[in-house]
């Protein structure tokens, strides 16, 4: 059975009037029911992309389908909730009254407000003025506004921005809960550890182009694996592995040999070393972190400065 898509773009491109190419020929596929992490350095085109998918910006060329319809169309907006850039609310209204305004303009029943506040753990501060909120509380109110329509798809731009460690954990659990409820979440983030703990798949964008996409494990394996060997005497161990494999596949750092081989060869290498009188104290495959892969991918191409904000304020929709 074909996998249904919550977001699909083909050749999506945005060039600003200043001439800056912010997003170029983007082909993005977000599967229904998954948490998809959208990664990239500052100026890579993340926010510009999310604004186009939310209907806040029109692309220069290319197409997109978001929640089964064109971005910004009534059908798409009915099925989607979004928080793009810093949430903008009336400072002298309470969080509760701000959500009442959003609900009224969005045609959402007032009965949806309390469940949305409960989901983001804002019931206790709901009657306090927005201007008194911390950055993290403003983020949570923005997510509550995005949840008002009980959407199938949520687009969240840096949802953990400004949150303390406890708030970050709570946001992580909220996103996981949304996924368990059958919703699709597309989020951008610069916290790669959080992405590893939260997302099913990720896409990496740099200089406006998607340079990699896959599951966390697929991304980690892009750089290959190395067999790490800690042994005594180390010089003898090195001579033995260099005799079997070419020298350019063996390196040494901090008393540990690194051998570029497939995981399946680890057992035979261990037997060979032990048989030749080498005492092997550690033998394991190295594993790249998502951060390692991200840095490799984004260092290959210079990031193009992008006026991703477009000179306009963000908000929740």
C-alpha positions in Angstrom: 0.0 0.0 0.0 1.4 3.4 -1.0 2.4 5.7 1.9 0.1 8.7 2.0 1.8 12.1 2.3 0.8 15.0 4.5 3.2 17.4 2.7 4.6 17.0 -0.8 6.5 19.6 -2.8 7.9 19.5 -6.3 10.5 22.0 -7.4 9.4 24.5 -4.8 11.4 27.7 -5.3 11.4 31.1 -3.7 13.4 34.1 -5.0 12.9 37.4 -3.2 12.6 40.7 -5.0 16.1 41.5 -3.7 17.4 38.7 -5.9 18.2 36.3 -3.1 17.4 32.7 -3.9 16.1 31.4 -0.5 14.7 28.0 -1.6 15.7 26.2 -4.8 14.0 23.2 -6.4 12.9 21.7 -3.1 11.3 18.2 -3.3 10.0 17.4 0.2 7.9 14.4 1.3 6.4 14.3 4.8 4.5 11.0 5.5 1.2 11.0 7.3 1.5 10.3 11.0 5.3 10.9 11.3 7.3 13.5 13.1 9.6 15.1 10.4 12.6 17.2 11.4 13.6 20.0 9.0 17.2 20.9 9.7 19.6 23.5 8.3 21.9 26.3 9.4 20.7 29.9 9.8 19.8 31.3 6.4 19.4 27.9 4.8 15.8 28.5 3.8 13.9 26.6 6.6 11.6 29.4 7.7 11.0 30.5 4.1 9.9 26.9 3.3 7.6 26.7 6.3 6.0 30.0 5.4 5.3 28.8 1.9 3.8 25.6 3.2 1.6 27.6 5.6 0.4 29.9 2.9 2.2 32.9 4.3 4.4 33.3 1.3 3.8 32.5 -2.4 6.5 30.5 -4.1 8.2 31.8 -7.2 7.8 28.5 -8.9 7.1 24.8 -8.1 4.1 23.2 -6.4 3.1 22.0 -3.0 0.3 20.0 -1.4 -0.2 20.5 2.3 -2.8 18.4 4.1 -4.4 17.4 0.8 -4.7 20.9 -0.7 -2.8 23.9 -1.9 -1.0 25.9 0.8 -3.1 28.7 2.1 -6.4 27.3 0.7 -9.4 27.0 3.0 -9.2 23.2 2.9 -5.5 23.2 3.8 -5.9 25.7 6.6 -8.8 23.7 8.1 -6.6 20.6 8.4 -3.4 22.4 9.4 -2.1 24.3 12.4 1.1 26.3 12.3 3.5 28.3 14.4 6.1 30.0 12.2 8.7 32.3 13.8 8.1 34.0 17.1 4.4 33.8 18.1 2.7 37.3 17.9 -0.2 38.0 20.3 -1.8 41.1 21.9 0.5 41.9 24.8 -2.2 43.4 27.1 -4.6 40.5 26.7 -4.3 37.3 28.7 -3.3 34.1 27.0 -6.9 32.9 27.3 -8.3 36.0 25.7 -5.7 35.9 22.9 -6.8 32.3 22.1 -10.4 33.5 22.1 -9.5 36.1 19.5 -7.7 33.5 17.4 -10.6 31.1 17.7 -13.1 33.8 16.7 -11.2 34.8 13.6 -10.5 31.1 12.7 -14.1 30.1 13.1 -13.1 27.6 15.8 -15.5 26.7 18.7 -14.6 28.2 22.0 -14.8 24.7 23.5 -11.4 23.9 21.8 -9.6 26.5 23.9 -9.4 24.7 27.2 -8.1 21.4 25.7 -5.5 23.3 23.8 -4.3 25.0 26.9 -4.2 21.7 28.8 -2.1 20.0 26.1 0.6 22.6 26.5 0.3 22.8 30.3 -0.8 26.5 30.3 -4.0 26.3 32.4 -2.4 28.0 35.5 -1.2 31.1 33.5 -4.0 31.3 31.0 -5.5 34.4 32.7 -2.2 36.3 33.0 -1.3 39.0 30.4 0.8 37.8 27.5 3.4 40.5 28.1 4.3 38.9 31.4 5.1 35.5 29.8 8.6 34.2 29.4 9.8 33.3 26.0 9.1 29.6 26.7 5.5 30.4 27.7 5.0 32.4 24.6 6.2 29.4 22.6 3.7 27.1 24.3 0.8 29.6 23.8 1.8 29.6 20.1 1.6 25.8 20.0 -1.8 26.0 21.8 -3.0 28.4 19.0 -1.9 26.0 16.4 -3.8 23.2 18.1 -7.1 25.1 18.3 -8.4 23.6 15.0 -7.6 20.1 16.2 -5.5 19.8 13.0 -4.2 16.7 11.2 -0.9 18.4 10.5 1.2 20.8 12.7 4.0 22.9 11.3 6.2 24.1 14.1 9.2 26.5 13.6 11.7 26.0 16.5 9.1 24.9 19.0 11.7 24.5 21.8 13.2 28.0 21.4 13.5 29.7 24.7 12.5 26.7 26.8 14.4 25.6 29.8 15.5 21.9 30.1 12.3 20.9 31.8 10.2 22.8 29.2 12.1 21.2 26.4 11.4 17.7 27.8 7.7 18.6 28.1 7.6 19.9 24.5 9.2 16.7 23.4 6.6 14.6 25.2 3.8 16.8 23.7 5.1 16.2 20.2 5.3 12.5 20.8 1.7 12.6 22.2 0.5 14.4 19.1 2.1 11.7 16.9 0.4 9.0 19.0 -2.9 10.7 18.4 -2.3 10.2 14.7 -1.2 13.7 13.8 1.7 14.6 11.5 4.3 17.1 12.8 6.7 19.0 10.6 9.2 20.9 12.8 12.4 22.8 12.3 14.9 22.8 15.1 18.6 23.6 15.8 18.6 21.2 18.8 19.9 18.1 17.1 19.8 16.0 20.2 16.1 16.8 20.5 15.6 15.9 16.9 17.2 12.5 17.4 14.9 11.8 20.4 11.7 13.1 18.7 11.7 12.6 14.9 11.0 9.6 12.7 12.7 11.1 9.7 14.7 14.3 8.9 15.6 16.4 5.9 18.6 18.7 5.8 18.5 21.9 3.8 21.5 24.1 3.0 21.8 27.0 0.6 18.1 26.5 -0.1 18.5 22.9 -1.4 17.6 19.6 0.3 20.9 17.7 0.5 19.7 14.7 2.5 16.6 13.0 3.8 16.0 9.8 5.7 15.5 8.1 9.1 17.8 9.0 11.9 19.7 5.7 11.4 20.0 6.2 7.7 21.4 9.6 8.3 23.9 8.3 10.8 25.1 5.7 8.4 25.8 8.2 5.6 29.4 8.8 6.8 30.1 5.0 7.0 31.3 3.1 10.1 34.7 2.4 11.6 35.8 -0.5 13.8 37.5 0.9 16.9 40.2 -1.3 18.4 41.9 -0.8 21.8 44.7 -3.4 22.2 48.1 -4.1 23.7 50.7 -3.9 22.2 49.1 -1.3 19.9 52.0 -1.3 17.4 51.7 -5.0 16.9 47.9 -4.7 16.4 48.4 -2.0 13.8 50.9 -4.0 11.9 48.6 -7.0 11.8 45.5 -5.1 10.5 47.6 -3.1 8.0 48.9 -6.5 6.7 45.3 -7.6 6.0 43.9 -4.2 4.9 45.4 -1.3 3.1 47.2 1.3 5.3 44.9 4.1 4.2 42.0 2.3 5.9 43.8 2.4 9.3 44.3 5.4 11.5 45.2 5.9 15.2 44.0 8.5 17.7 44.4 8.6 21.5 45.6 5.0 21.6 42.8 3.6 19.6 42.9 2.1 16.1 40.2 3.1 13.7 39.7 0.6 10.8 37.3 1.3 7.9 35.6 -2.1 7.5 32.2 -3.6 7.5 30.6 -4.6 10.8 30.5 -8.3 9.7 34.4 -8.5 9.8 34.7 -7.5 13.4 34.7 -11.1 14.8 37.3 -12.4 12.4 39.6 -9.5 13.1 39.3 -10.1 16.8 40.2 -13.8 16.4 43.2 -12.9 14.3 44.5 -10.4 16.8 44.0 -12.8 19.8 45.6 -15.7 17.9 48.7 -13.5 17.3 49.1 -12.7 21.0 47.4 -9.3 21.0 45.4 -8.5 24.1 42.2 -6.9 22.8 40.4 -4.8 25.5 37.8 -3.1 23.3 36.4 -3.8 19.9 33.3 -1.8 18.8 31.8 -0.1 15.8 31.8 3.7 15.9 28.5 5.5 15.4 28.2 9.0 14.0 25.8 11.3 15.8 23.2 13.3 13.8 25.3 16.3 14.7 28.4 14.8 12.9 26.4 14.1 9.8 24.7 17.5 9.9 28.0 19.3 10.0 29.4 17.2 7.2 26.4 17.9 5.0 26.1 21.6 5.7 29.9 22.3 5.4 29.9 21.0 1.8 28.0 24.0 0.5 28.1 27.6 1.7 24.8 28.9 3.1 23.1 31.6 1.1 21.9 34.5 3.3 18.1 34.4 3.2 15.7 37.1 4.3 13.5 34.3 5.6 11.5 36.6 7.7 10.7 38.6 4.6 10.4 41.7 6.8 7.1 40.4 8.2 6.1 39.2 11.7 5.4 35.6 12.4 2.6 34.0 14.2 0.4 31.0 14.6 -2.3 30.0 12.2 
